[in-house]
Amino acid sequence: MATIKILQLSHGKIIPDYISAYAMRVNHLLEGNSWKICSVGGIILHDIKENNIEEYRSLMSTTYSVLKGNRSLEIAISKGILLRKKYINSVRALISEAEAIIFEGPWEYPLFEKLLENKFVVYDAHNVESLLRTGNKYHDYTEEIEGKLVQRSNLLISVSENDLKYFKEKFNPGNAILLTHLLKNVKYQWNGEDSRDIIFIGSIYGPNIEAVEFILSLARTMPDFQFHIIGNVNTHGFPHKPGNVQFHGLIQDAEKDNLFGNSCIALNPIFTGGGRNVKMIDYIMHGLPVISTEIGIRGLSQYDLSGAVAVEKPEHFKETILKLTGNRDKLKSMSENTFKLKEKILATESSFTAYEIISKEYEKWKSGH
């Protein structure tokens, strides 16, 4: 099977790949078979071309979105507000050469819709973006452009069963599949049986900011525990941080793995969001006992989480932490169950790759043209 020239269009910073779960999905979706990846907006300060990735700064549109609020960065990108001609012209040239285009969100679709004739189009839907904007003034607009992309796509990829069901019922896509976040069977060692360290990981994203604020309030009442927060959510700026909370920011995988391995519990106090909550997969891959809200386990409903994940209301997090750390045998048992859950997820979700699926669907589409 010949290699396909696949262009992925994304938004925001995706270099380095560990800057966010979104960036990891974009970078590793095709497992080395990406032809080009192009991104714009957000905290990209300089144009960067690294390997097959092009990042374009757009400080004016980013500043505009900050002033507008209401999650308007993606909206500004979709309307081309203050985007540079250099970016637009670069993408136009890339589309002309590409055989398949993957939209990592609906935002670039309105900009380049007219250039997609005779192109195989994939929507890699990280979330249902319109549902994330329920009650937001941009909801109807988002639903409109997302619906157009879903119906134009030759293949829709969704990361959670609930999202896929919604897409099918709302927009009736012609070809839609479930493909959860990519997993690697890396062996990790959990050493947190006697630890009093508690961990959370998150990028600069509204639900993660809410989660950190919750964790800070929790930490103030639990001075005997050390709370570690990984990821660039720290750039939000949190005043009055308790002394038992440490922000690590963006760190390399080896340091992250060490912090995970030496923590007794991972927290997932997520209250809003869509898609699959990727940090849950990260916790499970490391064998960490997890305390999560109900919405935090979205995208894992097909698995039995009992014995590995304590699903609690926010007001019960402290009580559950004290209960688990007061019974270290229970904590160890949770970690063992988490490793079993990891094996179940790997067995279920690692038997196919996105590139194989896209290649197969592309060849079928091509034969019909």
N, C-alpha and C positions, 0 to 999 in steps of 0.2 A: 504494500500500500504506500503510495507516494506521500511525502510530507506535505501538509497543507500550510499555506501561508495564512496564519491566524493573527488578526490584530485585536488586542483587548483595549477597550476604551474605559478608563476609570477616572475618578476624581480624588483629589487630596493627595497627601504625601504617601508614597508606597515604598520609598527607599529610606531606611532599611526595611526588610520584609517584616521584621518583628515589631514595627512601630504600632501596629494594630491588627486585630483579627481580620479586618477588611483587607489590609495590605497582604497578610499571609495568604488569604484566599486567592487574591489576584495573582500574586507571585508564583504560587504553587499549583494553581488549578490544572495546568497542562503538563506539569512535571517535566520541565525542560523542553517542551515542544512548542513553546510560545515563539512566534516570529517577532512580533513587536508588541510592547505594552506602552500606552501613552496616557499620561495623567495630567490634570491641571487643577489649580486652585488650592485653597487651604493654606497650610503652613509651609508651602514650597517657597523658599526665599530666592533661589537662583535656578535658572534653567540647568538641567542635568541630563546628560546622556551617558548611561552606564550599562554596558553590555547591550541588551536588547530593550532597555527601558528608557523612555524619554519622559521627563517631568518638566512641566512648564509653569513658571511662576505667574501669578495673576493677582498681584497685590491690590489693584484697584477694585476688582470684583470681590475679593475677600474682605476688604475694608467696607465696601458697600454692604455686604451681607451682615457684617458685625453691627453696623449702624441700624440696619433694618430689623435684625433679630428674627424671631419666629422660624428658626431653622431655614434661613433663606439662602445659604451659600449654594446649595444644590439647585435651587430655583434660579439664582442668578446665572449659574453655569448653563442651565437648560435654555435660558433666553438669550445667552450670549452677551449678557450685560458686562461691559468693560473688559471683555476677553481680548487678548492681543491677536492681531492678524497673523503673527508668527505661528501661534498655536493652531489657529484655524487652517492656515495654509499647509502646515505640516501634517495635520490629520487628513486633510483632503488628499494629499499626495500618498499617504499610507493606505487610505481606503482604495485608491485607484489600483494599487499593487496587490492588495490583499484578496484572498479568495473567500475568507470567512471573517466576520466581525462579531466579537463578543462584547456586549454592553454590560459592564459591571455596575448596573443601575440604569435607570431610564433617562438620566440627565443629559447625556450627550446625544441621545436619539433625535430630538427636535432639530439639533444643529446640522445633522448630517443625513437626515431621512431621505432627501432627494438624491443622494449619491449611492444608494444601496441597491439599485437595480442590478439584477444578476449577481448579487452577493448572498451568501448563506449567512443568515443572521441568527445569533444566539443571545438570549437574555439570561444572564446568570443572576438570578434574583436572590440577593442576600437577605432581603426582607420583602414584605408587601409594603412598599414605601407609602402608599396612600393611607394604609391603616396606621402607620406611625404618625401620621399627621391628622388623625381624627381630632376635630375641634380646632385645628390650625387653619388659618385663613387660606393656606395654599393647598388644602385637602383636595378640592375639586379639580384644580389644575393638575396636581400630581396624579390623581386618578385618571385624568384624561390622557396624559402623555404615557403613563405606565400601561394603560389599556391599549393604546395604539401600538406600543412596542410588543406587548404580549401577542397581539393578533398578527403583527407583521413577522414575528419570529418564526424561523423554521424549526427552532428547538428552544423550549423554555426549560431552564434548570432551576429547581427550587431546593432550598436547604432544609425545609421542615415539612412534615406531612400536613400540618394545619395550613401552612401557606399554600402548598400545592392544591389542596382542596379548595381554598378560597379562589385561587387563580382560575381553576377549572369551572367553578360555579359562577364567578363574576364575569370572566372574559372569554371563556370557551376557547382556549388555545388549541391549535391543531396538533401539536406534538409537545408533550410536557412530561418531565421525569423528575424523580427525587434523587438528588445527589448531595449528600451531607458534606460537611467540611472534611477535608482530606486528613487522613490519619497515617501516622507512621508507627510501626511497632518497635519503639525504642525502649530498652530496658532501663527502668529507673528504680532506685532504692529508696524506700521510705524509712527514715530514721527518726520520726517525730513522736515515737511512743512516749518518751519522757519529757518532751518539749513543752514549753509554754508560749511558743511562737504561733501566731495566727496570721494567715496570709490572704491577700486579695490582689487580683490583677485586673487592670482596666485601662483603656485608652481614653482620650479626651472626647467624651461622648456623654450626652445628657443623663441617661440611666446610670452610667458609672459615676458621674459626679454626685448624683443622689445617693448612690451606694456608699461612697466615701464619706459623705456627710453623716450618714447613719453610723458608719463604723467609728468615726471620730466621737460621736456622742456615746457610743457603746464603750469605747476605750477609756473615756473619762471615768466610767463607773467600774472599770476592771484594771486597776493599776498593777496587779500582779502578772499581767499578760503583756507580751510585746506584739504589737500589730505592724505587719510589713505590707506596704502598698507598692506594687510594681506597675510600671507603665506610665505613659505621658499624661495620664489624668492629673498628675501633680501640677501640670502647667496651668490648670484652672486657678490655682492659688486658693489655699484654705487657711483662713486666719485662725488663730488660737488653737494651734495643733497641740494636743497633749504630748507630754514627754515620752510616753510609751508607744508613740506612733512614728514609724520611720518611712519616709517616701524614698524609694530607690530610683524612680524615673525609668527611662529606657535602659535596659541592661542586656548583655549578651546571654545566649542560651545557657552557657555553663553556670553563670552566676544565678540565673533564674532557677535552674534545676536544683542547685544547692539550697537555695532558700525554700523551694517547694519541699524538697526531701527532708529538711530539718524542721518543718512546721508540723504542729500537731493537728491542725484543722484549717481548712480553707472555707472562706465565707463567700456567699453569693446573694447578698441582699438586693436583688434587682426587682424593681417595682413596675417598670414599663419596658416596652421593646417588642421586637418581632424576630422572625427567623429562629435559628438555633443559637443558644447562648454559648459561644465558643469557649469561654473560660471554663465552663463545666467539663468540656472534653479535655482541656489541659489539666484540670485537677484530677480527673479520672485516670488519665494516662500516667500520672505520677503516683497513683495509689493513695491519694489524700482523702481522708474522711471529709465530707462536705456538709455544711449547713446552708440550705438554700430556701428562698421563698418559692411559692408555687409557680410563679411566672418565670423564675430563674431556671426551671427544668424544662422549659419549652423545647421542643425538638427532640426530646428523649422519651416521649410517652410510650413508645413501643417496647421499652425496656423495663424490667423490674428493678427499681432503684432501692427497694427496701433492704436494709442492712448495710447499705453503702452511703446513702444520702439521707440526711435528716431534713425533711421538708417541713418548715415551720413558719408561723406568722412572725413578723418582725419583733413583736413584743416578747416572743419566747426565745429569741436568739441567746440572750445572756444565760437564761436558765439552762438551755441545752448545752452551751459551752461548759458551764460549771458541772453539769451532770456527766458529760463525756470525759472531761479531764479529771473528774473524781473517780472514774472507773477506767483505768488504763487498759484493762483486759477488753473492755467494750470498744475502746478506741482502736486497739490492735485488730480486733475482729472486723471493725468497719473497714480498715485498710485492706484486709485480706479479701473482703467482699468487693471492695472497689476494684482490686486487681482482677477478680473474676468477671466483674462487669466490663472492664476494659477488654478482656479476651472475647467476651460476647459481642461487643461493639465492633472489634476488629474483624471477627469472623463474618459478621453481617455486612460490613461496609467497605471492606478492603479488597473485594473480589473483582472490582472493575475500576477503570480510570476515566476521568472526564475526556481525555484526549481520544481514547478508544471509542467512547460513545459518540463524540462529535465527529470523528473520522467516519464511523459507520453511517451516521445520519447524513453526513455531507456527501458520501459516495452515492447513497440512495437518491438524494436530491439532485445531484449532478447528472445521474443517469436519466432523470426525468426531464432534463433541460437539453 
